[in-house]
Amino acid sequence: MEGIKIEHGKGAALLNKLQTNEEFARECAYWALREGFDELRPHFYPTKPDKVIEYESWPLFRRARLKESFYNDYPEINSYYQQRFLIYWKNKATLEWLKEILRYIPPTDTLAVRRLDDRILEIQAWFNDESPEVNKVIEIFDGRKV
């Protein structure tokens, strides 16, 4: 690997051990499974504050006419929607990262593949608002939703 010079530590040992980019990617995928897999799970939306529940009960035309001062008086409304936005995109990024990791795990490593498949189903279920078990049954029995 030209241009990269790491002389000590885990990075040096890894670079000295690996010959190809594919081996490096596979080692990184296994590292993600060993060291950070517990963090790669869906995060859930916060509980709606009372003011957000009230705000969402108003008709759209009423919400559209609100002045900026209203949102300054009730910062929990914007804060709640910002948290939802961040959690959505964090879960989306986690899902894509899990799919990327799966690309580098050999299919013969059935335990690692199963762990990744299960976690991917868990996050996809979060987006579909279903339980992972429902998706697994559909996959196993080649079923469909009605």
C-alpha positions in Angstrom: 0.0 0.0 0.0 1.9 2.9 -1.3 1.6 6.3 0.4 0.4 4.9 3.7 3.0 4.7 6.4 1.9 3.4 9.8 4.8 2.3 12.0 3.2 1.1 15.2 -0.1 0.1 16.8 -3.0 -1.9 15.5 -3.1 -0.1 12.2 0.5 -1.1 11.4 -0.2 -4.7 12.3 -3.3 -4.8 10.1 -1.6 -3.2 7.1 1.4 -5.5 7.4 -0.9 -8.5 7.6 -3.2 -7.8 4.7 -2.3 -8.0 1.0 -5.4 -6.7 -0.8 -8.1 -4.1 -0.4 -10.7 -6.9 -0.2 -8.9 -8.5 2.7 -8.7 -5.1 4.3 -12.4 -4.5 3.8 -13.3 -8.0 5.2 -11.1 -7.4 8.3 -12.8 -4.0 8.8 -16.2 -5.7 8.5 -15.2 -8.3 11.1 -13.9 -5.5 13.3 -17.3 -3.7 13.1 -19.0 -7.0 14.1 -16.6 -7.5 17.1 -16.3 -4.0 18.4 -19.3 -1.9 17.5 -22.1 -4.2 16.6 -24.2 -3.4 19.7 -24.3 0.2 18.6 -25.7 -0.7 15.2 -29.3 -1.1 16.2 -32.3 1.1 15.6 -32.8 4.2 17.7 -36.3 5.2 18.6 -38.1 8.5 18.4 -38.5 10.5 21.7 -41.8 10.7 23.4 -43.9 13.6 22.1 -44.1 16.5 24.5 -47.6 17.6 25.4 -47.2 20.8 23.4 -46.3 18.8 20.2 -49.4 16.6 20.7 -51.5 19.8 21.0 -49.7 21.4 18.0 -50.3 18.3 15.8 -54.0 18.3 16.7 -54.5 21.7 15.1 -55.6 21.9 11.5 -52.8 22.6 8.9 -54.2 26.0 8.0 -53.8 27.1 11.7 -50.3 25.8 11.9 -49.4 27.5 8.6 -50.4 30.9 10.0 -48.3 30.7 13.1 -45.6 33.4 13.5 -42.0 32.6 14.3 -42.5 34.0 17.8 -44.8 31.0 18.6 -41.9 28.6 18.0 -39.6 30.8 20.0 -42.1 30.6 22.9 -42.3 26.8 22.6 -38.8 25.5 21.6 -39.8 21.9 22.5 -41.7 21.7 19.2 -38.7 22.4 17.0 -36.5 20.4 19.3 -38.8 17.4 19.0 -38.8 17.5 15.2 -35.1 18.0 15.0 -34.5 14.9 17.2 -36.9 12.9 14.9 -35.0 14.1 11.8 -31.6 13.1 13.3 -32.9 9.7 14.5 -34.4 8.9 11.1 -31.1 9.6 9.3 -29.0 7.9 11.9 -31.1 4.7 11.4 -30.9 5.1 7.6 -27.1 5.4 7.8 -26.9 2.4 10.2 -28.9 0.3 7.7 -26.7 1.2 4.8 -23.6 0.5 6.9 -24.9 -2.9 7.9 -25.5 -3.7 4.2 -22.0 -2.6 3.4 -20.5 -4.7 6.1 -22.5 -7.7 4.8 -20.9 -7.3 1.3 -17.5 -8.2 2.8 -18.5 -11.1 5.0 -18.0 -14.5 3.2 -21.3 -16.3 2.8 -19.7 -19.4 4.4 -19.6 -17.5 7.7 -23.2 -18.3 8.4 -23.2 -17.0 12.0 -21.9 -13.5 11.0 -24.3 -13.4 8.0 -27.2 -14.4 10.2 -26.4 -11.7 12.8 -26.2 -9.1 10.1 -29.3 -10.2 8.3 -31.3 -10.2 11.6 -30.0 -6.7 12.5 -30.9 -5.5 9.0 -34.4 -6.9 9.3 -34.7 -5.2 12.7 -33.8 -1.8 11.3 -36.0 -2.3 8.2 -38.9 -3.1 10.5 -38.3 0.2 12.3 -38.8 1.9 9.0 -41.9 -0.2 8.2 -43.1 0.1 11.8 -43.4 -3.7 12.1 -41.8 -6.4 14.2 -38.7 -8.1 12.8 -40.4 -11.4 13.4 -43.1 -10.6 10.8 -40.4 -9.8 8.2 -38.5 -13.0 9.0 -41.7 -15.2 8.6 -42.4 -13.5 5.3 -38.9 -14.2 4.1 -38.7 -17.8 5.3 -42.1 -18.8 3.9 -41.9 -16.6 0.7 -45.0 -14.9 1.9 -46.5 -11.5 1.3 -48.6 -8.9 3.2 -52.2 -8.6 2.5 
